[in-house]
Amino acid sequence: MTKLLPTFFACMILAIISERCSIREEGKLEYLHKDKIFYFMIVVLMILLAGLRVRYNDTATYISAYENLDVSGNILSSISWNIGDNPAFNLINLILKKIGISGNGFIMFYSIVTVGLYLWFVKKYSNDLSKSWPKIVNDLKQNGKIVLYTNLMNTSAEQLNDTTVAINFPKGMTAFGKTVLNKQENIGELSSLISMACGKDMQIKYVENMQNQVQEYRPEDDIQKLANESNIPFNIM
């Protein structure tokens, strides 16, 4: 395990440099420009670490199975097309063997595909809630939260800081929409979905762009409202 430490620290240093070379929008966490050079160096380093291995874990077993593949006949007829037999994986392996890729090349190929997809996903969606917000809203519809979904159509979301996400309403909020969205269960639902997308606990704010005002949900507001309606003295210290 200690052999992995140099790669770990090298990737960490490159990630810090990449972050320093990226440009954020002023006052926001979204990026105007993301570094590509140092990010590419991280990708190459991780691919080489994974692709040049020969004995780690079950690597030798995979290489041995690959090298023993028989590609002398029609490769399509030698594949079991049952889903449980991994036909796509077997087909790719047979094609690689047919064109003369070595056992180490076989490992390198899957390292490139796997590491490349992982880091592409992280780079694309990290700290960019604006891209995942449409899916969050659509999931509400798929889960039967039609009223909540309807009131969040045509909205956008952006991360204001490390703990707060703003939900923007470009056309403002209707009175009915405010009633729905300020319900405690809906606040909790949205906070939970946004927190999962951000990978940490987040608070939400509603922003009505027409008035350029921020409406923040606070539990004490409900208590104050109840106290006022009941003529009960109540002060928040």
Steps between C-alpha positions, in 0.01 A plus 500: 500500500788736573604472135189698409592797721729677245221489241247618758709801602590581139131504401414712805767758412389511136136539610593800719690660212208430265262670742728803527513526120121487466291818507175526697216743451535786745314422822393155377633147493433436130796517261548740211804299395623159612864402471567229242879454504550385858170311489634309197821424691291347782311288247825373344656425838200300621470312170866401513465386861203279414611394153858394574416263784563128448436328834284717726186326633346285221685673214705189417179294475346743251817513292526120494134461395549761228815339363326161483212628288455309173448735206583256223137467388197726476509700824126576488407133504717437807317753720213413734245780458334448837513821702645319801799383293618858428478478119612860438809457720587170328446649153734792573764261634477279190530802272807624690658156479412469130680823411808392694477696826724346770394410853646822636333694220170338604543634856608840368192523276260453791705735716462775241125444468430468875723779632403729213127459568541541877697822476284636218193457721667662801628793294166552327274493803712605800391837644263553207151458637355690204555193281349248741206719604279410198536131589410572863183679391411226252551234768235675710254443217604138460453446875147639498583841652297674229409816693860554606621426147251744346614785723867435421463490122709762320715557808875470537734434791846622588729449795555831676758379750613186681169458683229673297327440166276758335195387301430774246150590382547721191126575481452538874299281735122483516323513835404135458859412409630668814253307711603170344874558503509633858338188641744330733474163324578659163791697644634172638446319169686761297779537755551123499513473119735797470722371779533165321593678176761713678632219716446691826225663706371815335242768583275652235386851419228612260599787271233695313699664224218735407533673833868412544423396856599188688242316708662267747302238687543519875305277743464794743294684236225240536514533879482879474202476265315265735575726795368805316180324399444384858593837657782335692806716576803346332848637444794325337817576691 
